[in-house]
Amino acid sequence: MLSKAELYYFSPTGGTKKAGEIFCKGIAKGVKLVNWGLRDKKAEQPASELSVIALPVFGGRVPAVAIEKLKELDGTGKKAVTLVVYGNRAYEDALLELNNAAEARGFQVVASAALVAQHSIVPKVGKGRPDEQDQASILAFAGKVLDKMEDTAAGEVKVPGNVPYKAEMAVPASPVSLPACKLCGACEAVCPTGAIRQERGTIATNPENCILCMACVAACPEHARILPPPMQEKMDQMLGALEAVRRENEYFL
Ligand SMILES: Cc1cc2nc3c(=O)[nH]c(=O)nc-3n(C[C@H](O)[C@H](O)[C@H](O)COP(=O)(O)O)c2cc1C
């Protein structure tokens, strides 16, 4: 076991954080959590033996807002494990994009994984993931990573993906607030891009900034923040068939 690791994560609805924490439990006695979903927070530079970087997959890529946070780190001489967490569809170029970005900051990527979590737009897809079976396989992977870190002759990590990456996902519409909204400000507080503002007794969402991450929907205590119903129906139709499919985690050492 390592004595300490950092977990850098961007996790609008909690699945990425959960998967990252399972991995960290298997690799280090103490973990420093660094939430990249917080706006205007000063960068916390890696100080421990290992940086674990966990990002969700959005449209087969990793969110640009999280890559901007990664660009603030100096990983020179530091080891990293990279994790992408996806909603049981596909992770496409996300892991390659994350690894390239980490290596560009000087990190040595010692291992990577693509892990499955509940889909944050269509929660019946990947429901309850990561589950007990995932937990056991993620912990077994953590053990192998520890072995690899002791092996000075260990090679580079190769992950799937293509360059140029998939085009960045277009955001067709932003979440909306229902009349049950009590203007508590929870949505505004969690928005990682500052797209939400209270204006004259209503919630205004700037579609230019919204990345559709679902943090505001997950944070609303009144369940009064939703995707526009026609869009939710379309997403349910597009992804619904994946409810019956179980994608497995993939590990790269
Ligand atoms: C805008 C958006 C795009 C997504 N794109 C994909 C995708 O391409 N493939 C996939 O399997 N899951 C996709 N998902 C599901 C998320 O990757 C998955 O639910 C992840 O666990 C979300 O992380 P979080 O729980 O930390 O917010 C997408 C979710 C959102 C909100």
The ligand as a Gaussian input file, in Angstrom:
#p B3LYP/6-31G(d) Opt

LIG

0 1
 C      -23.359000      14.967000     -21.550000
 C      -23.101000      13.525000     -21.253000
 C      -22.522000      12.722000     -22.214000
 C      -22.272000      11.376000     -21.937000
 N      -21.666000      10.603000     -22.897000
 C      -21.436000       9.294000     -22.646000
 C      -20.784000       8.476000     -23.614000
 O      -20.342000       8.924000     -24.667000
 N      -20.642000       7.151000     -23.336000
 C      -21.107000       6.596000     -22.174000
 O      -21.005000       5.380000     -22.010000
 N      -21.670000       7.369000     -21.207000
 C      -21.834000       8.697000     -21.409000
 N      -22.399000       9.486000     -20.439000
 C      -22.635000       8.914000     -19.099000
 C      -21.527000       9.282000     -18.132000
 O      -20.265000       9.056000     -18.690000
 C      -21.623000       8.475000     -16.834000
 O      -22.930000       8.496000     -16.327000
 C      -20.657000       8.985000     -15.771000
 O      -20.719000       8.113000     -14.672000
 C      -21.003000      10.386000     -15.319000
 O      -20.113000      10.751000     -14.312000
 P      -20.614000      11.342000     -12.907000
 O      -21.561000      10.311000     -12.293000
 O      -19.366000      11.457000     -12.136000
 O      -21.313000      12.606000     -13.178000
 C      -22.641000      10.824000     -20.684000
 C      -23.236000      11.652000     -19.720000
 C      -23.456000      12.983000     -19.991000
 C      -24.066000      13.832000     -18.927000

